[in-house]
Amino acid sequence: MRTVTYGAACSLDGFITAADGAIDWLHFSKDVGEVMRKYMAGVDTFLMGRKTWDVVRAQGGGGGGGGKASSKIKTFVFSRTLDPKDVSGAQLVKDNAGEFVRNLKSQEGGKICVMGGGILGQSLFEAGVIDEVGLNIHPILLGSGVPLFRDAGRRIKLQMTECRTLDGGCILADYLVIGKAAATRKRKRTRAA
């Protein structure tokens, strides 16, 4: 079964953008670039909600995860309000996000990356289809903005798999969602064999 990772760069107080949508507080460095390259090498599917899609499109991105379009990378945009013509280079999904992702996980393929914010993430946590959480925590308190996490209606236990500092005082923190850990470890052993 494929792995679904939810995560992002966030402020210490848990926001992925400032209240006005600004991301000028994000610190980019060589080590962050290396972490991203290593992770993205196994990703072949991106999931994003409408708001993230709007930001990606405004920055000149689209299908292929927000950068250059790639036939190897599939992008699914979850929205009940967008029209299919509004998601050029991606596939629009109006169905139940949890059921769609559960089905997607059972298909052949690489890692699945949830890009962006809390509303899509919330529905996927509620459905129990998130396997990993990856954070790049920045040393700033924004006070308000778009929250990384929203109430999933239950507690979700995590097991830390990595924690280290990055350039600029950032912290890389990766977790497995408990209950999914055994399946993930088994899958890694199978791939290595």
TISE-134674 format. One line per 10 residues: for each residue x, y, z of C-alpha. Coordinates in steps of 0.2 Angstrom, whole numbers, padded with zeros to 4 digits. Layout:
BEGIN
X Y Z ~ ...
END
This chain:
BEGIN
0000 0000 0000 ~ 0006 0018 -0004 ~ 0011 0030 0009 ~ 0002 0047 0011 ~ 0012 0061 0019 ~ 0004 0077 0026 ~ 0016 0091 0031 ~ 0023 0108 0027 ~ 0034 0122 0033 ~ 0025 0130 0047
0027 0143 0061 ~ 0031 0138 0079 ~ 0013 0142 0083 ~ 0007 0130 0069 ~ 0002 0141 0054 ~ 0007 0138 0036 ~ 0004 0156 0030 ~ 0001 0173 0039 ~ -0017 0179 0041 ~ -0015 0189 0024
-0008 0174 0016 ~ 0010 0179 0016 ~ 0024 0167 0016 ~ 0039 0179 0017 ~ 0044 0172 0033 ~ 0049 0155 0026 ~ 0068 0152 0027 ~ 0075 0142 0012 ~ 0092 0134 0013 ~ 0103 0121 0005
0098 0108 0018 ~ 0080 0111 0016 ~ 0082 0109 -0003 ~ 0091 0092 0001 ~ 0077 0086 0012 ~ 0064 0091 -0001 ~ 0074 0083 -0016 ~ 0076 0067 -0006 ~ 0058 0066 -0001 ~ 0051 0071 -0018
0061 0058 -0027 ~ 0048 0045 -0022 ~ 0033 0055 -0024 ~ 0022 0052 -0040 ~ 0005 0060 -0033 ~ 0001 0077 -0026 ~ -0016 0080 -0017 ~ -0022 0098 -0014 ~ -0037 0108 -0010 ~ -0044 0122 -0019
-0035 0136 -0009 ~ -0018 0128 -0012 ~ -0022 0125 -0030 ~ -0026 0144 -0031 ~ -0010 0148 -0024 ~ 0000 0136 -0035 ~ -0008 0142 -0050 ~ -0005 0161 -0046 ~ 0013 0157 -0044 ~ 0013 0149 -0061
0012 0131 -0056 ~ 0000 0118 -0060 ~ 0000 0099 -0063 ~ 0015 0090 -0058 ~ 0015 0097 -0040 ~ 0015 0115 -0043 ~ 0031 0116 -0053 ~ 0034 0110 -0071 ~ 0021 0099 -0077 ~ 0027 0081 -0078
0018 0066 -0085 ~ 0026 0055 -0071 ~ 0017 0065 -0058 ~ -0002 0066 -0055 ~ -0010 0080 -0046 ~ -0028 0079 -0039 ~ -0037 0094 -0034 ~ -0051 0092 -0021 ~ -0065 0105 -0023 ~ -0084 0105 -0024
-0084 0123 -0031 ~ -0071 0122 -0045 ~ -0075 0118 -0063 ~ -0064 0105 -0072 ~ -0058 0118 -0084 ~ -0051 0127 -0069 ~ -0039 0113 -0065 ~ -0029 0112 -0081 ~ -0014 0100 -0079 ~ -0023 0091 -0064
-0038 0080 -0061 ~ -0053 0088 -0051 ~ -0060 0077 -0037 ~ -0078 0081 -0031 ~ -0080 0065 -0022 ~ -0077 0061 -0004 ~ -0059 0064 -0001 ~ -0056 0050 0011 ~ -0063 0037 0001 ~ -0054 0043 -0015
-0037 0043 -0006 ~ -0041 0026 0002 ~ -0044 0019 -0016 ~ -0028 0028 -0023 ~ -0017 0021 -0009 ~ -0022 0003 -0015 ~ -0016 0006 -0032 ~ 0002 0004 -0039 ~ 0013 0019 -0037 ~ 0024 0030 -0027
0022 0041 -0012 ~ 0007 0052 -0011 ~ 0010 0070 -0004 ~ -0003 0081 0003 ~ 0001 0099 -0001 ~ -0006 0114 0008 ~ -0017 0117 0022 ~ -0029 0111 0035 ~ -0046 0108 0027 ~ -0040 0094 0015
-0029 0088 0029 ~ -0043 0088 0041 ~ -0054 0077 0031 ~ -0040 0065 0027 ~ -0035 0063 0045 ~ -0054 0060 0049 ~ -0054 0046 0036 ~ -0038 0038 0043 ~ -0028 0039 0027 ~ -0013 0049 0033
0002 0038 0036 ~ 0016 0051 0040 ~ 0017 0069 0046 ~ 0032 0079 0041 ~ 0036 0097 0047 ~ 0049 0110 0044 ~ 0045 0121 0060 ~ 0051 0139 0058 ~ 0057 0150 0073 ~ 0043 0163 0071
0026 0166 0080 ~ 0014 0172 0067 ~ -0001 0174 0080 ~ -0014 0170 0067 ~ -0015 0163 0049 ~ -0020 0147 0040 ~ -0018 0133 0053 ~ -0008 0117 0048 ~ -0020 0106 0059 ~ -0038 0107 0061
-0049 0096 0073 ~ -0050 0079 0065 ~ -0063 0074 0078 ~ -0051 0062 0088 ~ -0034 0061 0095 ~ -0021 0055 0083 ~ -0005 0047 0091 ~ 0012 0049 0082 ~ 0029 0041 0083 ~ 0044 0052 0079
0055 0045 0066 ~ 0067 0060 0064 ~ 0071 0076 0073 ~ 0085 0088 0069 ~ 0089 0106 0066 ~ 0091 0114 0049 ~ 0099 0130 0044 ~ 0091 0146 0050 ~ 0085 0139 0067 ~ 0072 0128 0059
0067 0110 0065 ~ 0064 0095 0054 ~ 0052 0084 0063 ~ 0045 0068 0055 ~ 0032 0056 0062 ~ 0022 0040 0058 ~ 0004 0040 0062 ~ 0002 0026 0076 ~ -0007 0011 0069 ~ 0001 0014 0053
0018 0011 0059 ~ 0019 -0008 0057 ~ 0012 -0008 0040 ~ 0025 0006 0035 ~ 0040 -0004 0042 ~ 0034 -0020 0033 ~ 0032 -0011 0017 ~ 0050 -0004 0018 ~ 0057 -0021 0022 ~ 0047 -0028 0007
0054 -0015 -0005 ~ 0072 -0017 0001 ~ 0071 -0036 -0002
END
